[in-house]
Amino acid sequence: MRRTNVVAWAALVVAVAALVSSRAVTRPVPAAAGISSEGQKEAKALSEAFEAVADFVRPSVVKINVIHENSIRMINPRGGRNPLQPNSPKDLEEMLKRFFGPEFEFPQQQFGGRAQGTGSGFVYDDKGHILTNNHVIDRATKVEVVFHDGSKANAKVIGADKDADVAVIQVEKSSLRPALRGKSGALKVGELVMAIGAPFGLGQTVTTGIISATERSDIAITAYGRLIQTDAAINPGNSGGPLVDMDGRVVGINTAIATGAASSSNAGVGFAIPIDFAENVADQIIKTGKVKYARLGVQLEPLTADLAKALKVDPETKGLVAVQVVPGSPAAKAGIKVGDVITSFNGTPTINPGSLRSQVALSTIGKEYELVLIRHGKEQRLNVVLAPAEVVDSKFEGNDESPKTGENGEEAQTLGDFGLSLQALTPELASRLGHAKTAKGLVVTEVKEKSPAEDAEIQVGDLVTSVIKNGDSVAVDSVESLQKIVGKSDEITLLVKSGKGGGLTRFVTLKKAK
């Protein structure tokens, strides 16, 4: 009996110890400081603002269903993969299974002779016109619009422009409320925005984010840059839908995403066509069914510190340097020369080549515009009359205003310590290296390893057409003439045209290693 009591007491001690331990572990923890009433008020106000914008805009946003006949894949109108659509039926199947689950049954029969696609759009005016992307309706045999209330209507394509990736379709309904349009040119980085559309076919989907960047012209999504970058979630099916500001006004057309190779989903980097540009294109399509673009006829690159020094321009200058002038173009007729630094067009500062290109493109053909440039360190004002794009483009053969080259029999010679071997370009070399038959200059025959030329990414087959001397771009007609200009200089700036990638022309500054 005593033994039993000992065991009982031992059990009681263990139980009490466990209880104490448990109470110690689970004792209440002091609560974190609560959100201040002022903070709650601000958060609620922001939430209500988003709600108000979404409620206001959604009735003007539509889902677009399209059918493509005899098509097994949806492609980017500018070639390559469409950033907002699966690249093949297999890609689409994998994407849908990730979204709906592995048991999703993929309708393979759709890809025998017909393919279906989904995009977005928004009501443009009170005449039933709807704005969307060209790649949404490209090659479509049937276009159906689904409105916010679930009603549907067939639409006809009024016109589209693949260079701008803008299209206009129209439905017979005229009681639609057009979306209000804002000014994309006034957008600021960090500004709140909202994307509305039908990602993965899910209509009336709203996502929010900020303006991540403006004036994006270094991505080949459209022929005319100046794209808006946003982190508002954009996914397949959002194409053509509106990007709106916090006033509920459309500031862009969602058109593409940057994504990893293994996924077609949003990665926080989306792009939209500025509404300032898109509505100009749309108005022309509605009026005439097509778009007429203007051209200046000059290839440009940003002014760098090295270029400013070579051209004897104030290094604080903001502008674009002319690296090539199309013979007979508006630029040539106005007197623009290689090496000129263009600082403004029609009163607007030139920010980057894409911005100027798009501004010129939608300017009036045949109208005179003022262009401001710097030459020899002095500001000049020229008047330029723009010409149709097709006229200027037909004259562009990769030529510049260089004089005739030297003797065809000139042998390759080395250019000082810059790591280049050059010789005069012959018609045979031009044909073999991808230059125009009438191109002039000195062809690069060798690039030494670990040389300034290699560091500048000059390649064999590139063409040197001129050198900067005393702030001027001087054409070279022989290796001897170039060597004479260079002399014992420790730094030279050459105008180099690539034999690859469409013949890109650029200024290259080479510095001797010290």
TORMAR-339222 format. One line per 3 residues: number of its first residue (from 1); their letters; for each residue x, y, z of C-alpha. Coordinates in Angstrom, 2 decimals, always signed. Layout:
// residues N
NUM	a	X Y Z; ... .
This chain:
// residues 514
1	mrr	+0.00 +0.00 +0.00; +2.84 +2.36 +0.88; +4.49 +1.49 -2.43 .
4	tnv	+1.32 +2.46 -4.26; +1.19 +5.80 -2.45; +4.76 +6.58 -3.46 .
7	vaw	+3.93 +5.96 -7.09; +0.78 +8.06 -6.81; +2.66 +10.94 -5.26 .
10	aal	+5.32 +10.69 -7.96; +2.63 +10.80 -10.66; +1.05 +13.84 -9.00 .
13	vva	+4.39 +15.69 -8.91; +4.97 +14.98 -12.63; +1.46 +16.12 -13.52 .
16	vaa	+1.82 +19.38 -11.58; +5.21 +20.03 -13.17; +3.76 +19.45 -16.62 .
19	lvs	+0.86 +21.77 -15.88; +3.17 +24.52 -14.68; +5.37 +24.06 -17.70 .
22	sra	+2.37 +24.13 -20.02; +1.06 +27.30 -18.42; +4.47 +28.89 -18.77 .
25	vtr	+4.60 +28.04 -22.46; +1.10 +29.17 -23.21; +0.90 +32.25 -21.08 .
28	pvp	-0.53 +35.26 -22.94; +1.90 +37.39 -24.95; +1.43 +41.13 -24.86 .
31	aaa	-0.42 +42.27 -28.01; +1.41 +44.31 -30.64; +0.61 +47.98 -30.86 .
34	gis	-2.62 +48.47 -32.79; -2.95 +50.41 -36.04; -3.67 +54.03 -35.34 .
37	seg	-7.08 +55.34 -36.23; -5.43 +57.79 -38.60; -3.61 +54.94 -40.38 .
40	qke	-6.82 +52.93 -40.64; -8.58 +55.95 -42.07; -5.94 +56.42 -44.76 .
43	aka	-5.90 +52.71 -45.66; -9.67 +52.67 -45.95; -9.65 +55.81 -48.10 .
46	lse	-7.15 +54.21 -50.49; -9.21 +51.03 -50.65; -12.37 +53.02 -51.39 .
49	afe	-10.52 +54.93 -54.11; -9.56 +51.67 -55.84; -13.14 +50.45 -55.52 .
52	ava	-14.49 +53.65 -57.05; -12.10 +53.54 -60.00; -12.86 +49.87 -60.69 .
55	dfv	-16.64 +50.44 -60.51; -16.35 +53.41 -62.86; -14.12 +51.83 -65.50 .
58	rps	-15.30 +48.19 -65.72; -18.51 +48.93 -67.70; -16.30 +50.28 -70.50 .
61	vvk	-13.99 +47.24 -70.59; -14.73 +44.22 -72.78; -13.48 +40.69 -73.29 .
64	inv	-12.68 +39.78 -76.90; -12.99 +36.21 -78.18; -11.45 +35.47 -81.57 .
67	ihe	-11.32 +32.46 -83.87; -8.39 +31.90 -86.22; -8.94 +29.51 -89.12 .
70	nsi	-6.21 +27.12 -90.26; -3.89 +28.18 -87.50; -2.09 +26.08 -84.94 .
73	rmi	-0.20 +28.87 -83.17; -0.59 +32.53 -82.31; +2.40 +34.64 -83.28 .
76	npr	+3.67 +38.13 -82.66; +2.80 +40.38 -85.61; +6.36 +41.69 -85.60 .
79	ggr	+7.86 +38.22 -85.71; +8.94 +35.83 -82.99; +6.95 +34.90 -79.94 .
82	npl	+3.87 +36.83 -78.96; +4.63 +38.06 -75.43; +1.00 +37.69 -74.34 .
85	qpn	+0.00 +34.39 -75.95; +1.16 +30.75 -75.68; +3.69 +29.89 -78.33 .
88	spk	+2.16 +26.53 -79.26; -0.73 +24.20 -78.33; +1.65 +22.37 -75.99 .
91	dle	+2.58 +25.62 -74.22; -1.10 +26.48 -73.91; -1.93 +23.04 -72.47 .
94	eml	+0.83 +23.31 -69.85; -0.25 +26.84 -68.95; -3.92 +25.85 -68.53 .
97	krf	-3.04 +22.80 -66.44; -0.94 +24.99 -64.13; -3.90 +27.32 -63.79 .
100	fgp	-6.84 +24.87 -63.62; -5.05 +21.77 -62.28; -3.42 +18.66 -63.77 .
103	efe	-6.81 +17.02 -64.48; -7.77 +19.75 -66.96; -8.68 +18.23 -70.35 .
106	fpq	-7.05 +20.12 -73.21; -9.30 +20.51 -76.33; -6.81 +19.32 -78.95 .
109	qqf	-9.42 +19.47 -81.69; -9.32 +23.25 -81.62; -5.92 +23.15 -83.23 .
112	ggr	-6.79 +21.02 -86.23; -8.26 +23.81 -88.33; -9.35 +26.44 -85.83 .
115	aqg	-7.69 +28.17 -82.92; -9.38 +30.30 -80.31; -7.88 +33.22 -78.50 .
118	tgs	-8.91 +35.74 -75.89; -7.97 +39.36 -75.43; -9.35 +42.55 -73.98 .
121	gfv	-10.41 +45.99 -75.16; -12.28 +49.10 -74.13; -15.05 +51.24 -75.57 .
124	ydd	-13.45 +54.09 -77.49; -16.45 +56.25 -78.48; -20.26 +56.33 -78.61 .
127	kgh	-20.33 +54.84 -82.12; -19.46 +51.33 -81.00; -15.73 +51.53 -81.71 .
130	ilt	-13.56 +49.44 -79.41; -9.79 +49.79 -79.07; -7.52 +46.76 -78.66 .
133	nnh	-4.18 +45.33 -79.83; -3.48 +44.30 -83.40; -2.09 +40.97 -82.20 .
136	vid	-5.41 +40.19 -80.49; -7.45 +40.24 -83.73; -4.69 +39.54 -86.28 .
139	rat	-5.85 +36.90 -88.82; -9.14 +36.44 -86.96; -12.12 +35.14 -88.95 .
142	kve	-14.59 +35.87 -86.18; -14.46 +38.46 -83.41; -16.91 +38.36 -80.50 .
145	vvf	-17.16 +40.98 -77.78; -18.35 +40.14 -74.27; -19.53 +43.13 -72.23 .
148	hdg	-19.42 +43.68 -68.49; -23.03 +42.53 -68.06; -22.38 +39.24 -69.87 .
151	ska	-24.08 +40.23 -73.13; -22.30 +39.43 -76.38; -22.05 +40.92 -79.86 .
154	nak	-20.15 +40.13 -83.03; -17.67 +42.81 -84.09; -16.11 +43.78 -87.40 .
157	vig	-12.51 +44.88 -87.77; -12.37 +48.51 -88.90; -8.60 +48.54 -89.27 .
160	adk	-5.32 +47.68 -87.57; -1.69 +48.71 -87.62; +0.93 +46.10 -86.74 .
163	dad	+3.74 +48.65 -86.29; +1.86 +50.35 -83.45; +0.08 +47.09 -82.41 .
166	vav	-3.22 +48.99 -82.32; -6.56 +47.85 -83.78; -10.11 +49.19 -83.90 .
169	iqv	-13.17 +46.94 -84.01; -16.82 +47.98 -83.98; -20.12 +46.61 -82.69 .
172	eks	-23.62 +47.78 -83.56; -24.46 +48.70 -79.97; -24.26 +52.47 -79.54 .
175	slr	-25.43 +52.75 -75.92; -22.00 +51.85 -74.62; -20.20 +54.21 -72.28 .
178	pal	-16.79 +55.20 -73.69; -13.83 +55.04 -71.34; -12.43 +58.41 -70.39 .
181	rgk	-8.95 +59.11 -71.75; -6.12 +60.71 -69.83; -2.69 +62.03 -70.84 .
184	sga	+0.06 +59.44 -70.82; +2.65 +62.15 -71.31; +1.88 +63.45 -67.81 .
187	lkv	+2.51 +60.13 -66.04; +5.06 +60.03 -63.25; +7.12 +57.06 -62.07 .
190	gel	+5.56 +55.72 -58.87; +2.02 +56.82 -59.78; -0.74 +54.34 -58.90 .
193	vma	-2.48 +52.62 -61.83; -4.97 +49.83 -62.46; -5.08 +47.22 -65.24 .
196	iga	-8.45 +45.78 -66.26; -9.05 +42.94 -68.69; -9.56 +39.22 -69.16 .
199	pfg	-6.37 +37.38 -68.11; -6.65 +33.66 -68.91; -10.17 +34.43 -70.17 .
202	lgq	-11.35 +35.67 -66.76; -13.27 +38.80 -67.72; -13.52 +41.96 -65.63 .
205	tvt	-10.34 +41.21 -63.70; -8.73 +44.14 -61.89; -5.10 +44.39 -60.78 .
208	tgi	-3.23 +47.33 -59.31; +0.33 +48.60 -59.26; +2.44 +51.62 -60.10 .
211	isa	+4.12 +53.20 -63.09; +7.56 +51.57 -63.04; +9.01 +53.57 -65.94 .
214	ter	+8.00 +55.69 -68.91; +9.50 +56.23 -72.35; +10.70 +52.63 -72.66 .
217	sdi	+12.12 +52.51 -76.19; +14.78 +49.83 -75.76; +12.43 +46.88 -76.19 .
220	ait	+11.28 +45.58 -79.57; +7.56 +45.18 -78.83; +6.31 +47.79 -81.28 .
223	ayg	+8.04 +49.69 -84.06; +7.44 +52.90 -82.11; +8.80 +52.77 -78.56 .
226	rli	+7.85 +55.05 -75.67; +6.14 +52.21 -73.84; +4.87 +52.52 -70.28 .
229	qtd	+6.22 +49.96 -67.82; +4.07 +48.86 -64.89; +4.09 +46.22 -62.17 .
232	aai	+0.31 +45.90 -62.22; -0.26 +42.20 -62.97; -0.72 +41.64 -66.73 .
235	npg	-1.18 +38.10 -68.04; -2.24 +36.31 -71.25; -5.65 +37.72 -72.15 .
238	nsg	-4.96 +41.22 -70.79; -3.78 +42.32 -74.25; -5.73 +45.33 -75.46 .
241	gpl	-7.21 +46.16 -72.07; -6.85 +49.58 -70.46; -4.28 +50.79 -67.98 .
244	vdm	-6.00 +53.56 -66.02; -4.92 +56.21 -63.54; -6.59 +56.97 -60.23 .
247	dgr	-9.01 +59.33 -61.97; -10.34 +56.38 -63.94; -8.86 +57.65 -67.20 .
250	vvg	-7.14 +55.37 -69.72; -3.42 +56.15 -69.95; -2.29 +53.08 -71.89 .
253	int	-3.19 +49.86 -73.71; -1.76 +46.79 -72.01; +0.21 +44.93 -74.64 .
256	aia	+3.08 +42.75 -73.38; +4.92 +41.24 -70.44; +8.52 +40.34 -69.76 .
259	tga	+8.62 +36.78 -68.49; +10.95 +33.85 -68.04; +11.36 +31.26 -70.79 .
262	ass	+9.58 +28.61 -68.73; +6.49 +30.69 -68.05; +4.00 +32.92 -69.81 .
265	sna	+2.78 +34.50 -66.59; +3.31 +37.89 -65.03; +6.68 +38.62 -63.44 .
268	gvg	+5.95 +42.18 -62.37; +7.17 +43.74 -65.63; +4.36 +44.70 -68.00 .
271	fai	+4.19 +47.18 -70.85; +1.47 +49.41 -72.22; +1.18 +51.57 -75.33 .
274	pid	+0.72 +55.23 -74.29; -2.80 +56.45 -75.00; -1.46 +59.72 -76.47 .
277	fae	+0.07 +57.65 -79.28; -2.66 +55.01 -79.53; -5.56 +57.43 -79.91 .
280	nva	-3.80 +59.21 -82.77; -3.43 +55.86 -84.53; -7.02 +54.90 -83.72 .
283	dqi	-8.43 +58.18 -85.03; -6.66 +57.65 -88.36; -7.93 +54.07 -88.59 .
286	ikt	-11.51 +55.16 -87.91; -11.28 +57.99 -90.44; -9.42 +56.27 -93.31 .
289	gkv	-8.94 +52.63 -92.32; -5.16 +52.96 -92.25; -2.32 +54.94 -90.69 .
292	kya	+0.04 +57.32 -92.48; +3.39 +57.76 -90.77; +5.86 +60.58 -91.33 .
295	rlg	+9.63 +60.27 -91.45; +12.58 +62.59 -90.84; +15.18 +60.35 -92.47 .
298	vql	+17.95 +60.34 -89.90; +19.38 +57.66 -87.63; +20.15 +58.88 -84.12 .
301	epl	+21.85 +57.78 -80.94; +22.03 +59.34 -77.45; +24.74 +61.90 -76.75 .
304	tad	+27.34 +60.43 -74.39; +30.10 +62.19 -72.46; +32.73 +60.85 -74.88 .
307	lak	+30.73 +61.99 -77.90; +30.12 +65.42 -76.40; +33.85 +65.81 -75.87 .
310	alk	+34.67 +64.73 -79.44; +32.00 +66.98 -80.96; +33.02 +69.90 -78.73 .
313	vdp	+29.57 +70.10 -77.15; +28.77 +71.05 -73.56; +28.70 +67.70 -71.67 .
316	etk	+25.51 +68.81 -69.88; +23.69 +68.99 -73.21; +20.69 +66.66 -73.62 .
319	glv	+20.15 +65.50 -77.16; +20.58 +62.95 -79.92; +23.48 +62.66 -82.35 .
322	avq	+22.86 +62.14 -86.07; +24.85 +59.08 -87.14; +23.30 +58.66 -90.59 .
325	vvp	+21.28 +60.87 -92.92; +19.17 +59.32 -95.69; +19.98 +60.98 -99.04 .
328	gsp	+17.05 +63.04 -100.36; +15.16 +62.76 -97.05; +13.59 +65.68 -95.16 .
331	aak	+16.62 +65.65 -92.84; +19.05 +65.91 -95.76; +17.01 +68.66 -97.43 .
334	agi	+16.89 +70.65 -94.17; +20.68 +70.50 -93.92; +21.12 +68.04 -91.05 .
337	kvg	+24.59 +66.46 -91.09; +26.24 +63.50 -89.43; +27.53 +64.64 -86.04 .
340	dvi	+24.80 +67.24 -85.46; +23.26 +67.10 -81.97; +19.48 +67.46 -82.17 .
343	tsf	+18.08 +68.95 -78.97; +14.41 +69.52 -79.80; +11.72 +68.91 -82.42 .
346	ngt	+8.66 +71.12 -82.67; +9.44 +72.60 -79.26; +9.74 +69.22 -77.51 .
349	pti	+13.14 +68.20 -76.08; +14.55 +65.06 -77.66; +14.81 +62.47 -74.88 .
352	npg	+15.69 +59.30 -76.76; +15.55 +58.00 -80.35; +12.30 +56.12 -79.75 .
355	slr	+10.54 +59.18 -78.38; +11.55 +61.34 -81.33; +10.68 +58.59 -83.80 .
358	sqv	+7.16 +58.23 -82.45; +6.66 +61.98 -82.22; +7.74 +62.46 -85.83 .
361	als	+5.76 +59.42 -87.04; +2.41 +60.95 -86.12; +3.26 +64.51 -87.13 .
364	tig	+1.63 +66.00 -90.23; +3.20 +65.03 -93.55; +4.10 +68.07 -95.66 .
367	key	+4.01 +70.45 -92.69; +7.05 +72.50 -91.69; +8.48 +71.95 -88.20 .
370	elv	+11.29 +73.65 -86.34; +14.23 +71.50 -85.34; +16.97 +72.77 -82.99 .
373	lir	+20.48 +71.35 -83.15; +24.03 +72.09 -82.05; +26.88 +72.13 -84.56 .
376	hgk	+30.44 +73.27 -83.74; +29.19 +74.10 -80.27; +26.63 +76.61 -81.58 .
379	eqr	+22.86 +76.29 -81.63; +21.11 +76.34 -85.01; +17.43 +76.29 -85.93 .
382	lnv	+16.32 +74.50 -89.07; +12.95 +74.07 -90.71; +12.12 +70.56 -91.85 .
385	vla	+9.17 +69.34 -93.94; +8.30 +65.72 -93.14; +7.73 +63.14 -95.87 .
388	pae	+5.69 +59.89 -95.97; +7.41 +56.92 -94.36; +7.21 +54.79 -97.50 .
391	vvd	+8.99 +57.48 -99.54; +11.85 +57.93 -97.07; +12.20 +54.21 -96.36 .
394	skf	+12.51 +53.45 -100.07; +15.54 +55.77 -100.25; +17.24 +54.20 -97.28 .
397	egn	+19.82 +51.71 -98.49; +22.27 +52.09 -95.64; +24.05 +54.94 -97.45 .
400	des	+25.46 +58.12 -95.99; +27.03 +61.17 -97.55; +30.57 +59.83 -97.56 .
403	pkt	+32.73 +60.51 -100.64; +34.03 +57.76 -102.90; +36.47 +55.28 -101.41 .
406	gen	+40.11 +54.99 -102.37; +41.61 +52.47 -104.75; +40.08 +49.02 -104.63 .
409	gee	+43.53 +47.46 -104.45; +44.42 +49.09 -101.12; +45.81 +46.54 -98.68 .
412	aqt	+44.75 +46.17 -95.08; +46.68 +48.39 -92.67; +46.77 +48.65 -88.90 .
415	lgd	+45.40 +51.72 -87.12; +47.97 +52.59 -84.45; +47.48 +51.05 -81.02 .
418	fgl	+43.69 +50.88 -81.22; +43.66 +47.25 -82.38; +42.13 +47.70 -85.83 .
421	slq	+43.17 +46.57 -89.30; +41.30 +48.25 -92.15; +41.10 +48.37 -95.91 .
424	alt	+38.96 +50.20 -98.46; +35.59 +48.60 -99.13; +35.13 +47.04 -102.58 .
427	pel	+31.79 +46.04 -104.18; +32.75 +42.40 -103.71; +33.48 +42.89 -100.00 .
430	asr	+30.29 +44.91 -99.57; +28.20 +42.10 -101.03; +29.92 +39.43 -98.95 .
433	lgh	+29.74 +41.36 -95.67; +26.13 +42.49 -95.95; +26.69 +46.17 -96.77 .
436	akt	+24.84 +48.01 -99.53; +26.50 +47.86 -102.94; +26.92 +51.64 -102.90 .
439	akg	+28.29 +51.75 -99.33; +31.55 +53.65 -98.84; +34.25 +53.54 -96.19 .
442	lvv	+36.88 +51.27 -94.66; +36.10 +47.69 -93.77; +37.47 +46.13 -90.57 .
445	tev	+39.61 +43.10 -91.48; +41.01 +42.30 -88.03; +40.34 +43.15 -84.38 .
448	kek	+43.14 +42.40 -81.94; +42.36 +40.63 -78.70; +42.20 +42.76 -75.55 .
451	spa	+42.41 +45.93 -77.63; +40.31 +49.13 -77.38; +38.52 +48.03 -80.57 .
454	eda	+37.53 +44.69 -79.04; +36.39 +46.42 -75.85; +34.14 +48.63 -78.01 .
457	eiq	+32.66 +45.48 -79.61; +33.86 +46.36 -83.11; +33.80 +43.24 -85.27 .
460	vgd	+35.45 +42.05 -88.46; +33.23 +43.15 -91.35; +32.13 +46.41 -89.71 .
463	lvt	+32.49 +49.56 -91.80; +34.24 +52.74 -90.65; +32.75 +55.64 -92.58 .
466	svi	+34.06 +58.74 -90.81; +36.11 +60.10 -87.92; +35.49 +63.08 -85.66 .
469	kng	+38.05 +65.84 -86.20; +37.81 +69.24 -84.49; +34.16 +68.62 -83.70 .
472	dsv	+33.27 +67.63 -87.29; +32.44 +64.22 -88.75; +34.98 +63.80 -91.58 .
475	avd	+34.42 +61.03 -94.13; +37.40 +58.75 -94.77; +38.29 +57.48 -98.23 .
478	sve	+41.47 +55.52 -97.45; +43.39 +54.08 -94.53; +46.12 +56.66 -95.13 .
481	slq	+43.66 +59.54 -94.79; +42.35 +58.09 -91.52; +45.87 +57.57 -90.17 .
484	kiv	+46.74 +61.15 -91.05; +43.73 +62.46 -89.13; +44.35 +60.19 -86.13 .
487	gks	+48.08 +60.99 -85.96; +49.40 +60.37 -82.45; +46.03 +60.86 -80.74 .
490	dei	+45.36 +58.82 -77.61; +41.62 +58.95 -78.25; +39.57 +58.79 -81.46 .
493	tll	+35.86 +58.68 -82.27; +34.82 +56.68 -85.33; +31.49 +56.25 -87.06 .
496	vks	+31.04 +52.50 -87.42; +28.38 +50.62 -89.33; +27.75 +46.98 -88.54 .
499	gkg	+27.56 +44.41 -91.31; +25.10 +42.47 -89.14; +21.79 +43.12 -87.46 .
502	ggl	+20.36 +45.42 -90.11; +23.42 +47.64 -90.49; +23.27 +49.58 -87.22 .
505	trf	+25.40 +52.73 -87.32; +26.98 +54.14 -84.16; +29.76 +56.39 -82.93 .
508	vtl	+32.54 +54.52 -81.13; +35.22 +56.19 -79.00; +38.51 +54.29 -78.72 .
511	kka	+41.09 +55.12 -76.06; +44.64 +53.81 -75.98; +45.41 +51.67 -72.96 .
514	k	+47.68 +53.45 -70.50 .
